[in-house]
């Protein structure tokens, strides 16, 4: 006699990516019968293990400025609750996608790991920088960072600054991270 799923012992910790789960395939496309019980690994439920942070704001100066995670009309000279994101799990910054309301000329996109709230942007050394040679109005740019240099542990703060040779005005930003 088969064991009922509800009679099994519940997993007490976080499932590993190679753990199996029970799934009922109601839309079998492999030639099998729809409604068949199958197994699936946890990794297949989230195959790429990526997630994003979105932000943006008003950048009215050519000085290095922290980008806010929620829309803002003020410049960010400090890493604080508006300009940092707390990292929930170990992850790596893969890329930063930007688009501006103004043409900013040469623009540096910098990844920071601020050590405290209200830390000045000037006193924070970036982990690394990608230069966009000409950040033009309405054009989408992708800056790739994907290396161990940009790894963050759970609880770390993530900050992004932009340093442009001209006023970008509004700036939207999406950061793609992957679980490590």
Order of alpha helices (4+ residues) and beta strands (2+ residues): beta-beta-alpha-beta-beta-beta-beta-beta-beta-beta-beta-beta-beta-beta-beta
